[in-house]
Each structure stands twice: as structure tokens, then as C-alpha cells.
Amino acid sequence: MKKIILSLIATLFLITSTLADTYVRGYYKSNGTYVQPHYRSSPNSTTSDNWSTYGNTNPYTGERGTRKSCGSSLLNC
């Protein structure tokens, strides 16, 4: 029974984290530069959970975040 419950929790966690990602299609900037398609964290009102924030790691590239966190709200930045 414990194995079933742990499996369900793990599956729920994976589904939830996958739904939190947003796919961005490739596009051209106004200066003509092409931006490759990529994934980013879903937009929300906090900066502390973005992949670029110090202490977080982008699960697709493995790059560590370097930006300083402004706290839990964009209003603190």
C-alpha cells in the first residue's frame, strides 16, 4: 500500500512540475535576431521560483540561476 501511495505522489509531482513549464516558440526580435524555441517557467507574481534566480537550476539546460531574488513579490524589486 505504501508503494502505491508513494508512486501516486511521485506521479502527481512530475505532472505538476511539467504543467508549470511554458514552451516558447522561436521568434525574431525587432533587430532581426532569431530567438530559438525554448522552455521557461510559467509567469507568476514571484521572482523566487524562476530558473534564473540564484539557488535554482534550469531542468532543461542544467544552468544555475545567477539573479538575486527580490523576495516573494515583484513589488519588492
Summary of the structure (lengths in Angstrom):
residues: 77
radius of gyration: 16.3
end to end distance: 46.8
largest distance: 58.3
contacts: 149
relative contact order: 0.13
helix: 27%
strand: 21%
